[in-house]
């Protein structure tokens, strides 16, 4: 009697997530072999070093061949040289395009030129991320930026379409593209304490409330609503009603503040208010817009730090300051009222996020 045997031959490309992560992180093959061998020793596995080395070299050769396709992720699904399961293909793309917040923070505000690529050894030394990984992240950001910067519509959706990235990662890249397109100043010494997550949070708020995203489904979220920025000039009307505004804010905040903080607010309300309204009235100018973050630090955050406001004090003040203005007749016109709400929503979020050491 002969047994029947079904034979199936497949050339599916196998991806070891652990080895792939080491490759993405910029480890050389010898470094990867050492890391895996050390892990095996800890786990008391008896896999021979030669077998680990052979396996790693095989994987590394495959990943090097795939890298060209990863530069254009949709092609990875179309090509026939490698048979890759959909979930494996998604893993390859996501891991390749992941980035370190510390590295991207160093790239913000810089032109993605070949000269800056040569300086990545300084970024590597500062962040503790391998030079090879820094180069991969630099090239990925540059590639995404060049692909989507001139496209119409949502930058996040364009990134998801052309690079097949998951929503959250696409949003992070979208914020990097937006900050670059708007040419926001992020490199000044006084801004060095801010992390990439800080800028990502602030950029997301601006993209949501200050672009055409609020008014149109087919929107371009890297294009600021110019009519809104011009409407902000009308907020000068609040300066003429400063005493009324101050009275309403102080009444609301008196039960919430310590006596010392309340007296300090009464004394300095004018300078705080004029800093915020002055910022709003000048945002239609490109130079003032580019300097938004440094203006928030110098004109708002530094004075509040000097008088030791707590995060709660700042939250209470911004809430009362914004809401009390809406109760005043001076903001009765719909366009001005809407502009005030859009402005204070974003500025409040940014200030609260940026108010740390």
N, C-alpha and C positions, 0 to 999 in steps of 0.2 A: 504494500500500500504506500502510495506517495502522498504526502501532505500538500495541499494547495497553499501557496504563499503569494500574497499580494505584495508587489514591490512598487514603492512610490519614490521617485527621485525628484528632489527639489533643489533649486539653487537660490532659495531665499537668503538674503543677506542678514546675518545674525549680528545684533548689536548688543554688546555687554554694557549696560548703563554705567557701571562702575568705571570700566576702562574708558568709555566715551567721556565721562566727566573729567577724568584725569587728562585726556587729550584736549578737551575744551579749555581746561584750566591752564594749559600751556606747559604741562609736564613733558619732559623728554621721555622716550621709551624706557631708558634706563631708570629714570626717576619713578616712572609708573611701575616698573618691575619691582623696584625696591619697596615702594609703598604697599603693593599687593603682597609681597613676600612677608613684610613685617606684620601685615594684618593676618596672614595665614598662621604665622608663628603665635600671635596672640590667641587666635581661635583654635590653636593646636591642630591645624590641618597639615597634612604631610605631602602636599603637592610639591614636586621637585622644582627647583629654581629654573631649570632648563625648560620645563613645560610652561611655566608662567611666562618666561621670556618669549618663547615661541608664540604663545597665544597673544601676548601684547603686541608683538611685531606684526602679526597677522591682522589684528584689529586696527592698528595704527595705519597700515598700508591702505586698508579699506576706507578709513575716515579721511585720509589725505586725498583719495580719489573722489570721495563724495563732496569734499569742501567746495569745489568749483560749482557744483549743483546747488549747494546751500546758499550761495550768493544770490540765487534766483529761485526761491523755494517752490513756486509753481512748476518749475521744470523738473523738480525732484519727483513729482507725481507722474509726469509725462514720459520720462526717460525709460528705456527698456534694458539698459545695461545691468541695473540692480533691481531685483525683485524685493520690494520692501513693504511690509504690512503697514496699513494706514496709521495704526497707533505707534508703530516704530518710527515711521516717517515724521509724525508730529513730535515725538520725543527728540529726534535729531534736530528739527528746526528750533524748537523751544529752547533746548539747552545751548544751541549754537548762538542764539540771539539774546540769551540772558546777559545782564550786565551787573557789575558791582556799583553800588551807589557811590562809593568813594572815588572810583575811576571816573564816572560820568560827571561827578561834581567838579573834578579837575578840568574836564573838557568844556563845561558850560562857559559861554561867553568868549570862546576862542574860535578862530576860523579853522576849519578842518582841512588844513593844507599839509603838503608833504613836509614842510619845515617843522610844523608842530608834531607830525608823526615821528620825526627824528628825535624829538625831545621827550618821547614817552618813557625813556629810561628814568627820568626824574619823577614822572608820575608813578612808575613801578616802585621806585625806592620809597616814595612818600606814602603810598597806599599799601605796600606789602603784597601787591598782586604781580604775578609774573609778567615780564615784558611781552612775552608772546600773547598772553591773554589781553594785556592792555592794547596791543596792536589789533587783535581781533575785534575788541569792543570799539576802538576808534574807527576801524574800517566799516563795521556794521552801522554805526551811527551816521557816518558819512554817506554810506550807500542808501540808507533809508531816507536821509535828508534830501539827497539829490533826486531820488525817485519821486518823492511826494510834494516837494516844496512848491511846485508850480501847478499842482493838480487842483481842480475845483472840488468843492464838497468837503465833507468831514475828513480831517487829516487822520483821525483814528480809524475810520472805516477804510480809507485808502491804504493805510498800513496793514490792516487785517487782510485786505483783498490781495495786495501785492507781495506780502511776506508771510501770510498764513499764521500770524501770531495770535495767541489767545488775547482776550479782551484787556486784561490788566496790563500785560506787557506792551500791547499796542498803545495803551493810554500813556504809559511811561515814555515810550518813544515819541508819542504825539506831543507831550509836554516839552521834550528836548527840542523837537522841530519848532514848536511855537516860540519858545524862548529865543531860539536862533533867528527865526524870521522877524521877530519883534526887536531883536538886538538889545534885549534887556541887559543892563549893566549888572553883572554878577561877580566880578573879579576884584572889586575894591576891598581894601583891607578890612573895613568895617563890616563887610558882608561875609568874611571868611568863616564865621561861626555857623553860618547857615548850611544845612546839609542838602543833598539832592532831594530827599523826601520833603523838606520844607519848600523848596522851589517847585516841586511837582504839585504839592497841595495848592500853592498860590496860583500857579499857572493854570491848573484845572479850574479854579474858581473864576479866573479871568476869562478863560475860554468858554465857560458856561454862561456867564452873565454879561460880558462886555463885547462879545462878538455878535454876529447875526444869528447865533444858535438859538437865541430866545424867540426870534420872530419868524424864522423860516425853517421848514423841515429840510429843504434842500440847501443847507447852509455851508458856509466856509468858516470853520472855527479857528482859522488863523488870520482872519480878516476882521479887525476891530470895527465896531459900529460907529462910524464917524459922526453921524447925526447925534448919537448919544453923547459922544465926547464934546461936541459943540454945545449941546443942551446943558452940560455941566457948568458952563460959564454963568448961567442964570442963577446958580446957587450963591452968587455974591449978594443976592437979596437977603440971605440969612445974616450977613454982617450988619445990615441996617437994623435988624431985630435981635441983636446980640443979647441985650438985657433981658428981653422976654424969654429967649431960649435958655439963657443961664438960669433964670428963675425957675422955669419948669424942670430943668435937669436937677437942680439942687434940691428942690422939693421932693423929687422922686428918689434921689440918692441918699438923703439925710438919714433915713432909717437903716440903710445898708452899709454905711461907712463909719469907721471909727472917727472920733471927733477930730483927731489930727489930720486924717485924710480928707475929711469934709472941709476943713478950713483951708487946706492946701488947694483943693479943687476950686473953692470960691476965689482964692487969690489968683490962680493961674488959668481959670477957664478961658479967658480971652486968648491967651497964646495957644492953648490946645485947639480951640475952635478955629482960629485963623490958620493954623498949620494944616488942618484937615480940609477946610474950604479952599485955601490957597492951592493945595495939591489938586483938588478937583477942578478948579477953574483953569489950570494950566495943562491938563492932560491932553488937550487937543494938539499941543505942540509936540512934535516927534522927540525932541531932545528931552523934554520933561517926562514923557512917557518912558523912554529908555532908562531914565534914572529913577523909576518908580520905587524900587526896593531900597536904594540908598537914601531917597527922600523919606521914606517911611521910618527908616532907622534914625536918621539925623534929626528930623523935625518932630517925630512923635515918640519913638521908643526910648531914645536917650533921655529926654526930659522925664519920662515916667520912671525910668530906672533910677534916676538921680533922687527921686522922692520916694523910692522903694515901694511903688505900687505892686500889689500882688496880682496874680493872674485873674483872681476873682474881682478885684477892684477894676481892672481894665475891662473885663467882660461886662460888669455892671454899668460902667461909664459909657461904653460904646453902645450898649443896648438903649440906655436912657437918652443919650445924645441923639441917636437915630430916630427913636420913636417920638420924642418930644418935638422934634422939628416937623414931623408929619402932622402934629396936632395944631400947628400954627397956620394962620390964614395966608402967610407969605408963600406957602407951597401948595396953594389950592389948585393951580393949573396942573392938568393931568401929566403933561410932558415933563414939567419940572419935578413933580412929585415922583414920577417913575424914574427919572434920572437920579434923584437922591437915593431912592431905595436900591437901585442897581449899584450905585457907587458905594454906599455904606455896607451893603451885603458883602462885597468883595474886600473892601478895605478892612472891615472888621475881622473877617476870616484871616486875612493876611497878617494883620497886626497881632492877633491872638496866637497864631502859629509861630510868628517870628519872635515873640516875646519870651526868649530864653537865652541863657548864657552860652 
